[in-house]
Amino acid sequence: MFDYDEVANINVYRFRLTFAGPRLTVEVQEQTGLVHAQFAGRDTTAR
């Protein structure tokens, strides 16, 4: 988890990255609650 805080607290976002094997989930929340988004994906590189 990490916070992204723009100058003077105009916009403050919290990012939560969750890794589970080849899967990745990114959740983004804005401090006031106006923005809440979740994205999911997976590693597609050949091993």
QUIDATA-V181610 format. One line per field, one symbol per residue. phi: phi as a letter, one per 20 degrees, with the letter a starting at -180 (. if undefined). A space follows every 50 residues. Layout:
BEGIN
phi=???
END
This chain:
BEGIN
phi=.bdddfgmlfccdddcdcdbmeeccddccegfnfcbccccabfdffc
END
